[in-house]
């Protein structure tokens, strides 16, 4: 085998892209820093491909990539605009400001994926990684985790010591490899879409069985993390997948299994307590408090906002009047309200445009029968369900997980399509005369 410098240019590009995509997929279950490194490499590769004129994207993908880029540029400039208009008194802290790069992560995945995607390799890494994470989560749920982790990982073991049960029968929060139950559970929603897509679309029994095991592992992981919004989103996404992809007795069996899961949740004392507190948290509780402060920031600076990453200092500036706490001040506990408060009406419209273009592109590919696009569309639905009560971009590990799935769903030539019959039916509707390859 020749050295790297002796390999053909296209093969070297393909190897570099495959390495980045595999690293990104490993990061879905391992650590946030892995996701950030992979994202940075993907953005860099995308820029190089663009400069060299090697990017060939479909028009709807180009529109999504363009909207993502404009949104990123506005987010990057918004703190300076806020300083000039007096909406902010200082620049946001570096770690928070650095998250502007996350806005183009999905676009970067779509760009490098246009050169080719190792679908089966990524599916194997994702399935194996999540099954391991699910097993670890089951252990963490029953046993108090006491292993000291390296400080550079910045993982809070206190998240694994939360007891949602009783002293006699403890049920600890499960966080998987992330050691953070919400990052663990919300990230599961991103990966749940592709797993459900394969489960409902694969034409081989062994792939459906493996996908079913991964889906159950993710649902159990969310259950063990005691993440209420994530469990609700997972159940709704699963119902959507059953309605879109499955018919007859298989659909009835799937709905029965979901009903059984709801019954199990309702019989758990710890979960009953969590659910009883849910409505109080939204109406008259912490989330309503955070949203009220977010609305006050919107009313004061509706057009340009307080600057990307400046929600916390701006919210804390109202502490004497609103009584907002340090923890609740991080965001408005809603995607759209937080975006409006930080980046104004301009940023809100750009975010709406980006997600609208993304949804349109995914729906087109879903109708064409792409398994990757179907999984990405399900993840997109789950994201927006969660976004009603969480500002998901605050945790890069969560947002970058969704971004990878969305970007892969936009890649052309998703060699795995949803069944020969579905593809043949589509060709017949389009008046195609040639048989399915």
Secondary structure, DSSP 8 states (H G I E B T S, - for coil): ---GGGS-HHHHHHHHHHHHHHHHHHHTTS-HHHHHHHHHHHHHHHHHHHHTT-----HHHHHHHHHHHHHHHHHHHHHHHHHHHTS-SS---HHHHGGGGGGGHHHHHHHHHTT---HHHHHHHHHHHHHHHHHHHHHHHHS-------GGG---GGGGS-B-S-SSS--B---GGGT-HHHHHHHHHHHHHHHHHHHHH-SSHHHHHHHHHHHHHHHHHHHHHT-HHHHHHHHHHHHHHHHHH--HHHHHHHHHHHHHHHHHHHH-HHHHHHHHHHHHHHSSSHHHHHHHHHHHHHHHSTTT-S-TT-HHHHHHTTHHHH---TTGGG--SSHHHHHHHHHHHHHHHHHHHHHHHHHHHHHHHHHHTBHHHHHHHHHHHHHHHHTTT--GGGSHHHHHHHHHHHHHHT-S--S-BS-HHHHHHHHHHTT--S---
